[in-house]
Amino acid sequence: MILVLIINKEEVELKMIKPSEIISGSLNNEKNLLLNEIDKWLTKHRVDKSTIESIAVIYNKATFSLIRVLTSIANSLAWSLNIPIYKIQTKIETDKDLAQAVKKLSKQKKAKSFILPEYYKEPNITKAKV
């Protein structure tokens, strides 16, 4: 099974790709609770973490902090489960597109042990107003 985290502006989507089906769900963007929410979602769908073979992350437009937090969570899960992690960079519109992208990634010979966040724009850093 492959756990897919899709980072959006309004929500975080989770998808579990099994050989015969795709289980979908969404989480609140509350950064402090995301790890617990992912764990609850996996428990709700009776997914044993030891059956997760890899993690894939899809970056869409979201806040910089949400992207950093979810990248950290995905990297930590991959490290703790000792599984590869991938970044999907193609446009995904349907579950069929997702399944094809994940299949293509899983054929890569060199698996990654971590990924770096991917931002959709340059940061807008300004001086603090006094």
C-alpha positions as CSV (number, residue, x, y, z in Angstrom):
1,M,0.0,0.0,0.0
2,I,1.1,3.5,-0.7
3,L,0.1,6.5,1.5
4,V,-0.3,9.7,-0.5
5,L,-0.4,13.2,1.1
6,I,-1.9,15.9,-1.1
7,I,-1.2,19.4,0.3
8,N,-3.9,21.9,-0.7
9,K,-4.7,25.4,0.5
10,E,-7.9,24.5,2.2
11,E,-7.3,20.9,3.3
12,V,-4.9,18.0,3.4
13,E,-6.1,15.0,1.4
14,L,-5.0,11.5,2.3
15,K,-5.2,8.6,-0.1
16,M,-4.2,5.0,0.5
17,I,-3.6,3.2,-2.7
18,K,-4.2,-0.5,-2.4
19,P,-3.9,-3.0,-5.2
20,S,-7.7,-3.2,-5.7
21,E,-8.9,0.2,-4.4
22,I,-8.1,3.8,-3.4
23,I,-9.3,5.0,0.0
24,S,-9.7,8.8,0.2
25,G,-10.2,11.3,3.0
26,S,-9.4,14.8,4.1
27,L,-8.0,16.5,7.2
28,N,-8.2,19.8,8.8
29,N,-5.3,22.1,8.2
30,E,-4.6,22.6,11.9
31,K,-0.8,22.1,11.9
32,N,-0.6,21.1,15.5
33,L,-3.0,18.2,15.1
34,L,-2.0,16.8,11.7
35,L,0.1,13.9,12.9
36,N,-2.7,12.8,15.2
37,E,-5.3,13.2,12.5
38,I,-3.2,11.1,10.1
39,D,-2.9,8.4,12.8
40,K,-6.7,8.5,13.5
41,W,-7.4,8.3,9.7
42,L,-5.2,5.2,9.3
43,T,-6.8,3.6,12.4
44,K,-10.3,4.4,11.1
45,H,-9.6,2.6,7.8
46,R,-7.9,-0.3,9.6
47,V,-4.5,0.4,8.0
48,D,-1.6,-1.2,9.8
49,K,1.4,1.1,9.4
50,S,3.6,-1.9,8.8
51,T,1.7,-2.5,5.5
52,I,2.6,0.9,4.1
53,E,5.2,0.3,1.4
54,S,6.0,4.0,0.5
55,I,4.8,7.5,0.9
56,A,4.1,10.0,-1.9
57,V,3.6,13.7,-1.5
58,I,1.8,16.1,-3.9
59,Y,2.4,19.8,-3.4
60,N,-0.4,22.2,-4.5
61,K,-0.8,25.8,-3.5
62,A,-0.7,26.1,0.3
63,T,0.9,28.2,3.0
64,F,4.7,27.9,3.4
65,S,4.3,26.7,7.0
66,L,1.8,24.0,6.1
67,I,4.1,22.8,3.3
68,R,7.0,22.6,5.7
69,V,5.0,20.9,8.5
70,L,3.6,18.2,6.2
71,T,7.0,17.6,4.5
72,S,8.4,17.1,8.0
73,I,5.6,14.7,8.9
74,A,6.0,12.7,5.7
75,N,9.8,12.5,6.1
76,S,9.4,11.4,9.7
77,L,6.9,8.7,8.8
78,A,9.1,7.4,6.0
79,W,12.1,7.4,8.3
80,S,10.3,5.7,11.2
81,L,8.8,3.0,9.0
82,N,12.0,2.6,7.0
83,I,10.2,3.1,3.6
84,P,10.9,5.2,0.6
85,I,9.3,8.6,0.0
86,Y,8.5,10.3,-3.3
87,K,7.5,13.7,-4.6
88,I,4.9,13.6,-7.3
89,Q,5.4,16.5,-9.7
90,T,2.9,15.8,-12.4
91,K,-0.6,17.3,-12.5
92,I,-3.1,14.9,-10.9
93,E,-6.8,15.4,-11.7
94,T,-8.3,12.0,-11.1
95,D,-7.5,8.9,-9.0
96,K,-6.5,7.1,-12.3
97,D,-3.9,9.8,-12.9
98,L,-2.7,9.3,-9.3
99,A,-2.5,5.6,-9.7
100,Q,-0.4,5.9,-12.9
101,A,1.9,8.5,-11.3
102,V,2.5,6.3,-8.3
103,K,3.1,3.2,-10.4
104,K,5.7,5.2,-12.4
105,L,7.4,6.3,-9.2
106,S,7.5,2.9,-7.7
107,K,9.5,1.7,-10.8
108,Q,12.3,4.1,-10.0
109,K,15.5,2.3,-9.1
110,K,16.8,4.9,-6.7
111,A,14.4,5.4,-3.7
112,K,14.6,8.6,-1.7
113,S,15.0,8.6,2.1
114,F,13.7,12.1,2.4
115,I,12.2,14.9,0.2
116,L,12.6,18.7,0.3
117,P,9.5,21.0,0.4
118,E,8.4,22.5,-2.9
119,Y,6.9,26.0,-2.8
120,Y,4.8,27.4,-5.5
121,K,6.1,31.0,-5.3
122,E,9.0,33.0,-3.9
123,P,8.6,34.0,-0.2
124,N,7.3,37.5,0.5
125,I,9.4,38.5,3.5
126,T,9.0,42.1,4.7
127,K,10.3,44.1,7.6
128,A,8.3,44.1,10.8
129,K,6.1,47.1,11.3
130,V,7.1,49.0,14.4
